[in-house]
Amino acid sequence: MKLRSIVLHNYRAFQHTELDVPEGITAIIGNNGTGKSTIIEAVGWALYGSRVARTNKENIKRQDAPPNDECYVTLTFALGDDEYEITRIMTGSSLSTDATVKVNGLVSASSASGATELIEKKLGMDHDAFFTSLVARQKEINALSSKTPGERKRSMLRMLGIDAIEEAVKQVRQDKRDKHQQVEAMQSALKDLDDLKEKRQEHRQAKKDLDSRLKETRSALSSLTSQVTQLRDKREREKQKHERYTELQKQHSTATERLQSKQEQYQQIAKEKQELQQKQQRLQELQPKEKQYRQLKQQKKEMEEQRERHR
């Protein structure tokens, strides 16, 4: 695989950047935080989608990009005798993802999942294998210079994911030695047929015991599974009871507050009623005096009229 070019549009901090990758070695140089790792990530994102991203898809699109602007990465590369162009794009407020792969100018995949499947098939590796094989973290590379040859070898094997394979090879060799020793022991045992028959009987008994223990274990596991199910159901019921209790507490608190408010209103009304009754009683007491006042007023008026007539 030979990378030809990469275009980043609204991808993380890049508004729109187009990079051509010439033949030979290409170095990406810059201060920390300037986006060197983002370019490498963009290559992986174009090939394999969001599985290689360091964050969720909401943080992939450039923060200052308008909502309707697209976010995409276009990658062109050569693989064998074919020229590939893959574009992976996110659109809309939901950031739905789509992708297109062209091989020698012809569309070979036109969906996000289809593009990923095609790339995995053509490259012969998934995203984990791709990054393990082709990408090493900067700190791991820098640390190699200070290691001994043996340490450097172990680090390189670990970075390439080969240390696990080497460990597996060692284990297979050890298993082979163990099996060889077992074969030698069995060949020695074959010399004595009686011992072999006895061992076979022991093996049969051991198998019978193991079958019995397996049956007991399965029964115990089934019982434990049933208990776990019951406990989960009980926990769910207790949770519902607790939620109901909490709701009733809230309702009780609300009712108490309303009752207190009504009591205060009742006391206020009772007070106003008492004051009204006092005023009514006072009014009744004043009614005779009012009547007397009116009579006196009328008498005064009549006396004034008589006086006017006698002038």
C-alpha positions in Angstrom: 0.0 0.0 0.0 1.4 3.4 -1.1 -0.3 6.5 0.2 -0.8 9.2 -2.5 -2.7 12.0 -0.9 -5.1 12.9 1.9 -7.8 15.6 2.2 -9.2 16.6 5.5 -12.3 18.8 5.7 -13.7 19.9 9.0 -11.8 16.9 10.6 -11.0 17.8 14.2 -8.8 21.0 14.1 -8.4 21.0 10.3 -10.8 23.2 8.4 -9.6 22.1 4.9 -6.2 20.6 4.3 -4.9 18.8 1.2 -1.6 16.8 1.5 0.3 15.1 -1.3 2.5 12.2 -0.2 5.5 11.9 -2.5 7.6 8.8 -3.1 10.1 7.9 -0.4 10.0 8.8 3.2 7.7 11.6 4.4 8.2 13.3 7.8 5.4 15.1 9.6 7.0 17.7 11.8 5.4 20.1 14.2 5.0 21.1 17.9 2.9 19.2 20.3 -0.8 19.7 19.6 -0.5 20.9 16.0 -2.3 17.8 14.6 0.4 15.3 13.6 -1.3 12.4 15.3 -4.6 13.7 13.9 -3.4 13.1 10.3 -2.4 9.5 11.2 -5.8 9.0 12.9 -7.6 10.5 9.8 -5.9 7.8 7.6 -7.3 5.1 9.9 -10.7 6.8 10.1 -11.0 7.0 6.4 -10.1 3.3 6.1 -11.9 1.8 9.1 -14.4 4.3 10.4 -15.0 5.4 14.0 -13.5 2.3 15.5 -10.0 3.9 15.2 -11.1 7.3 16.5 -9.8 8.5 19.9 -13.1 10.1 20.8 -16.8 9.8 20.0 -18.0 11.0 16.6 -19.4 14.3 18.1 -15.8 15.3 18.7 -14.5 14.3 15.3 -16.2 17.1 13.4 -14.4 20.5 13.8 -16.0 22.4 16.7 -16.3 25.7 14.8 -17.7 24.1 11.6 -21.3 25.2 10.7 -23.9 22.6 11.5 -24.7 21.9 7.8 -21.1 21.6 6.7 -19.8 18.1 6.0 -16.9 16.5 7.7 -14.9 14.1 5.5 -11.5 12.6 4.8 -10.5 11.5 1.3 -7.6 9.1 0.9 -5.9 8.0 -2.3 -3.4 5.1 -2.4 -2.0 2.5 -4.6 -2.4 -1.2 -3.8 -0.7 -3.6 -6.2 -1.6 -2.4 -9.7 -4.8 -0.7 -8.6 -5.5 2.9 -7.6 -7.9 3.4 -4.7 -9.9 6.5 -3.5 -11.9 6.3 -0.3 -14.0 9.1 1.1 -15.6 8.7 4.5 -18.0 11.5 5.4 -20.3 12.7 8.2 -23.3 14.8 7.5 -26.3 16.4 9.2 -26.9 17.2 12.8 -27.0 13.5 13.6 -23.5 13.1 12.1 -24.6 10.0 10.0 -21.6 8.4 8.4 -21.3 7.3 4.8 -18.4 6.2 2.6 -17.5 5.5 -1.0 -14.6 3.5 -2.4 -13.5 3.8 -6.0 -11.0 1.4 -7.6 -9.4 2.7 -10.7 -12.2 5.3 -10.9 -15.1 2.8 -10.6 -17.3 2.7 -7.5 -16.7 -0.6 -5.6 -18.4 0.3 -2.3 -21.0 2.9 -1.5 -21.8 2.6 2.2 -19.8 2.9 5.5 -19.9 -0.8 6.4 -19.4 -1.8 2.7 -16.3 0.4 2.5 -14.8 -1.0 5.7 -15.4 -4.6 4.6 -13.8 -4.0 1.2 -10.8 -2.3 2.8 -10.3 -5.1 5.3 -10.6 -7.7 2.5 -8.2 -5.9 0.2 -5.6 -5.1 2.9 -6.0 -8.4 4.6 -6.2 -7.0 8.1 -8.6 -5.2 10.4 -8.0 -1.9 12.1 -6.1 -3.4 15.0 -3.8 -5.3 12.8 -3.3 -2.3 10.6 -2.2 0.0 13.4 -0.1 -2.8 15.0 1.7 -3.4 11.8 2.2 0.1 10.4 1.9 2.6 13.3 4.1 2.9 16.4 3.5 5.6 19.1 6.2 8.3 19.2 7.2 7.7 22.8 7.8 4.0 22.0 10.1 4.9 19.1 12.0 7.5 21.1 12.5 5.1 24.0 14.3 2.5 21.7 17.5 4.6 21.6 18.1 4.2 25.3 17.6 0.4 25.4 20.0 -2.4 25.2 19.9 -4.6 22.0 18.0 -7.3 23.9 15.5 -4.7 25.3 15.2 -3.1 21.9 14.3 -6.4 20.4 11.7 -7.1 23.0 10.2 -3.7 22.6 10.0 -4.0 18.8 8.4 -7.4 19.2 5.8 -5.9 21.5 5.1 -2.9 19.3 4.6 -5.2 16.3 2.4 -7.6 18.3 5.0 -10.4 17.7 5.9 -10.9 21.4 2.6 -12.8 21.9 3.4 -15.0 18.9 6.9 -15.7 20.2 5.4 -16.5 23.6 3.0 -18.9 22.0 5.8 -20.6 20.1 7.7 -21.1 23.3 4.6 -22.5 24.9 4.1 -24.9 22.0 7.7 -26.0 22.3 7.3 -26.6 26.0 4.1 -28.5 25.3 5.9 -30.6 22.7 8.6 -31.4 25.2 6.0 -32.3 27.8 4.1 -34.5 25.3 7.4 -36.2 24.3 8.1 -37.0 27.9 4.6 -38.3 28.3 5.0 -40.5 25.2 8.3 -41.9 26.6 6.5 -42.6 29.9 3.7 -44.3 28.1 6.1 -46.4 26.0 7.8 -47.5 29.1 4.4 -48.3 30.7 3.4 -50.4 27.7 6.2 -52.9 28.6 4.1 -54.0 31.5 0.6 -54.9 30.3 -0.8 -55.3 33.8 0.3 -51.8 34.7 -1.4 -50.5 31.6 -4.6 -52.3 32.4 -4.5 -50.9 35.9 -3.9 -47.4 34.6 -6.7 -47.8 32.1 -9.0 -48.8 34.9 -7.8 -45.9 36.9 -8.5 -43.6 34.0 -12.0 -45.0 33.6 -12.6 -44.5 37.3 -11.2 -41.0 37.1 -13.4 -40.2 34.1 -16.4 -41.6 36.0 -15.5 -39.4 39.0 -15.0 -36.4 36.8 -18.4 -37.1 35.1 -20.0 -37.3 38.5 -18.4 -34.1 39.7 -19.3 -32.4 36.4 -22.9 -33.4 36.9 -22.8 -32.1 40.5 -21.2 -28.9 39.3 -23.8 -28.4 36.6 -26.6 -29.0 39.1 -25.0 -26.6 41.6 -24.5 -24.0 38.7 -28.2 -24.4 37.7 -29.2 -23.9 41.4 -27.0 -20.8 41.7 -28.3 -19.5 38.4 -31.9 -19.9 39.7 -30.9 -18.2 43.0 -29.3 -15.3 41.1 -32.5 -14.9 39.0 -34.6 -14.9 42.1 -32.3 -12.4 43.8 -32.4 -10.2 40.7 -36.2 -10.4 40.7 -36.3 -9.6 44.4 -34.0 -6.7 44.0 -36.2 -5.3 41.2 -39.3 -5.7 43.4 -37.5 -4.0 46.3 -36.4 -1.2 43.9 -39.9 -0.7 42.8 -41.1 -0.6 46.4 -38.4 1.9 47.3 -39.4 4.0 44.3 -43.1 3.8 45.3 -42.1 4.7 48.9 -40.1 7.6 47.7 -43.1 8.8 45.6 -45.5 8.4 48.5 -43.1 10.4 50.7 -43.2 13.2 48.1 -47.0 13.0 48.0 -47.2 13.1 51.8 -44.9 16.0 51.9 -46.9 17.8 49.3 -50.2 17.0 51.1 -48.7 18.2 54.4 -47.7 21.4 52.9 -51.1 21.9 51.4 -52.8 21.0 54.7 -50.6 23.5 56.5 -51.5 26.1 53.9 -55.3 25.3 54.3 -55.0 25.5 58.1 -53.4 28.9 57.8 -56.1 30.0 55.5 -58.8 28.6 57.9 -57.2 30.5 60.8 -57.2 33.7 58.8 -60.8 33.2 57.8 -61.8 32.4 61.4 -60.0 35.5 62.6 -61.8 37.6 59.9 -65.1 36.0 60.9 -64.6 36.8 64.5 -63.7 40.4 63.7 -66.8 40.6 61.5 -69.0 39.2 64.3 -67.6 41.8 66.7 -68.4 44.6 64.2 -71.9 43.2 63.7 -72.4 43.2 67.4 -71.1 46.7 67.7 -73.5 47.7 64.9 -76.4 46.2 66.7 -75.4 48.1 69.8 -75.3 51.4 67.8 -78.6 50.9 66.0 -80.8 52.2 68.9 -78.5 55.2 69.2 -78.8 55.8 65.5 -82.5 55.7 65.7 -82.4 58.2 68.7 -80.0 60.3 66.7 -82.4 60.5 63.7 -85.3 61.4 66.0 -83.4 64.1 67.7 -82.3 65.4 64.3 -85.9 65.4 63.1 -87.0 67.2 66.2 -84.3 69.8 65.7 -85.4 70.3 62.2 -89.0 70.8 63.3 -88.0 73.3 66.0 -86.0 75.3 63.5 -88.9 75.4 61.2 -91.2 76.6 64.0 -88.8 79.3 65.0 -88.6 80.5 61.4 -92.4 80.7 61.2 -92.6 82.8 64.4 -90.1 85.5 63.3 
